[in-house]
Amino acid sequence: MKKITLLSFAAALFFLTSCETTREISIADNGSGTILTTMDMSSMMGIAKMSGKTEELGKQTALDTTISFATLLDSIPDLGPQDKELLKKGTMGMVMNMENEQFLAKISFPFSNVSEITKLQSLTGKMMQEAMKKQMEGKGPGEMGGEGDLPSGAFDDYFKSTFTAGLIEMKLNKEKYATIGEDKNMQGMKEAMGQGLPMVNKWIIHLPKPAKKVEGAYAKLSEDKKTVTIENDMNEFFDDATKLEFRVEY
């Protein structure tokens, strides 16, 4: 029986199982801003303890660190100069503690134009994989590493995102969604949620001026019309994914 490792355990949590994800986007008047993605995977630490993995994971899961993505860029294949320039100011903070049943990751990126957000989102998963690998280097035999590729695939892959000056939109890619039954990772997520594991997705969008129009089954607009909040249970993704669509004009 193969011994579980922190890398494979963390990757499985991030890509395949329970997670509450909050993306907070703040946009300034000139179109620049920040995107902060917070992933709370703490519920899975309790499940790991109940499954008897604490002895194997133990000291490997005591972690509190901040990683600069600038230190990882050269080790990631297929990153062009523009991607590196875009990512080099990003950081990721990780807190992992088995005893306290805590597992949090916060990824922060600045952007100079809202049009950069879509690209940043597509690269975030790849960067987190590399950050986890980097953190585990030098732990010694049996304490880090994994075999084969880490899991890939996410809900965002099934949506077409638009971020421009005056418009933010998430639209279901119906052609890709028609093939969801062939995606083993997504079917794994469906099975996990069917067993009662939570998968919550939340957007908080701070606009530089009041919204003109907001559409979406779960979209809520603040009283001053400058903050849009969209929160949903990702079970909807498999029941009626169009309910996760939203559109904000400002």
C-alpha positions, 0 to 999 in steps of 0.5 A: 500500500502506497504511503499518502504524501502531503503533495498528493493529499493537498492536490486531491483536496484542491482539485477533486474534493471539498472546497469553499472558494471565494474570489474577491475582485477589486477594480479601481477607476483606471481598470487596475486592481487585485484578485484574491482567491481564498480556498478553505479546504478545512472540512477535509482535514476532519475527514482525514482524521476520521479516516485514520490518516493522522498518523501518516500525515501527522507532522507533514501537515503543519504549515504556515507560509507565504510563497512568491510566485516570482520564485517559481516562474522559471520552473513552470514549462510553457510560460511565455514572457507575458505570462511571467510578467503577469504572474511575478507579483502574485503570492500564495499563503498556505495554512495547514494544520491537522490538529486544528483541522485547518487548511487554507490557501490564499492566492493574490494577484494584482492586475493593471487591466480587467482584461488580465483576469481571465488569464490569471484565473487560467494560470492559478491552478498551475501555479498552485501545483508548482507552489505545493511542489516547491514547498515540499522539496527537501522533506526527505524520503517518504515525506513528500512527492507523488507519482504521476501527474496531479489531477487537473480540471475545474468548474471554470473550464466549463465557462467562458469568462469575459472581463472588460471595462464595463462588463463582467460575465460568466457564460456556460460553454454548452458544447464542452458541458455536453461532454461532462460525462467523459471528465473523470475528475468532474465525475469524482467531484459529483460523487463526492458532493453526492456523499454530502461533501460541500463545494461552495463557490463565491464571487465578491466584485467591487466595482469602480462605479455603480452597476447599470445591470446585474443578471444571474440567479444568485447575483445580489447587488449592494445598496450602493450598487458597487458590490456584486456578490454571487454565492452558490452550492456547486451541486447546481453545476450538475443539476442546471449549470446555467444557474451559475451564469452571471452578467454585470454591466457597469 
